[in-house]
Amino acid sequence: MSNVKGGAVVTGAARGIGRELALGLLQDGFGVVIADVNPEVGGATVDELAKEFGGNILFAKADVTKRSEVADAIAACRKAFGGINVMINNAGFNKPEPFLKASEDIWRAIMDVNALGVLIGTQEAAKAMIEDGTKGKIINTASIAGRSGFPDFAPYSASKAAVISLTQAGARALAVNGITVNAFGPGVVDTPLWEKLDADLLEMGASSAPGEAMAGLADAILLGRVAKPADVVGTVRFLWSPQSDYMTGQVVLIDGGMVLQ
Ligand code: NAD
């Protein structure tokens, strides 16, 4: 077993925000399993991070909608790193459609990954933590869209509101086991998710030039720019650290000042 302070699983960490969180966990001394549906990108990420962190980083192919694959990723973490202390349910995607055309197929696909995936990840991580007697930390990736619905992102907004509800329900269910459940809500983060979203919005006619959709949203950000993945790490680091031990069921927005509440 490698010499680590604990084990962590991050779903959807082959790239984007999840990858940056995996890096932060590695820097803090955790052993990390990247659980992602994309083995090509995930494998390349692990190869790159392994240059600095050696055997402290592993890849597990897991679709968060498939319980057995999520359970296997958690089992790999326990085997390699002696347990699971941190679970970050981060995998998610968006597919825009005008509100009146929002379809059943897209609704089901988005709700499956973004909401059911968080329920399954929370359940499987909590079962392992309870079995090991670990007072672990479960952290979910919500979004500003879970606090304020966007017309072209109706299923996505609903799925992120579900993430907030699951965070609250999980916190109430698992406090008795000493497990905390919190969420963070990014605003607009420049990741590959936005490349696809930007192209989809252009095709829909919701923007008229490449990059315009994201740039337009930046105008509504008090701090005057969209985020880089690294901008969310400090707050999430607080959520996985002992500094947040007396905090559960909460959602922290990291959006440069977009949704004020
Ligand atoms: P991304 O598209 O760059 O990365 C998402 C990762 O999730 C990819 O590696 C992908 O392979 C993986 N993934 C997708 N479906 C999966 C599944 N079924 N099982 C396992 N892995 C799967 O996206 P990102 O911007 O890094 O987003 C990460 C999270 O942050 C998502 O939940 C997203 O909704 C949320 N978020 C992003 C933004 C933003 O502006 N980028 C804002 C708010 C919230």
Residues whose N, C-alpha, C, O or C-beta is under 5 A from the ligand:
A	BS01	NAD	G12 A13 A14 R15 G16 I17 G18 A35 D36 V37 N38 A62 D63 V64 T65 N90 A91 G92 F93 V113 T141 A142 S143 P186 G187 V188 V189 T191 P192 L193
